[in-house]
Amino acid sequence: MTTNNNNSNKILVPEARQALNQMKLEIASELGMANYDSMDKGNLPSRQNGYVGGYMTKNLVRMAQQNMGGTIK
């Protein structure tokens, strides 16, 4: 069985791209990276980039749970 990793970052709903980018910028700003959009991500420590992605994932999971009627603490 072969794993295809080329689609790992593919946005399944293209209309969501702008909202995801906005969420990423808001989270980065909350984490003290106000100019994240113009930063060279290759020069950022992986920890900082990981925080942005991790918080995005946490928020997306929370939103999905709320839409499904669940609660998160």
QUIKA-V140401 format. One record per backbone hydrogen bond with DSSP energy under -1.0 kcal/mol. NH is the residue of the N-H (numbers start at 1). CO is the residue of the C=O. If there is no record, write none. Layout:
{{NH CO} {NH CO}}
This chain:
{{8 5} {10 7} {16 13} {17 14} {20 16} {21 17} {22 18} {23 19} {24 20} {25 21} {26 22} {27 23} {28 24} {29 25} {30 26} {31 27} {32 29} {33 28} {36 33} {38 35} {41 39} {43 40} {49 45} {50 46} {51 47} {52 48} {53 49} {54 50} {55 51} {56 52} {57 53} {58 54} {59 55} {60 56} {61 57} {62 58} {63 59} {64 60} {65 61} {66 62} {67 63} {68 64} {69 66} {70 65}}
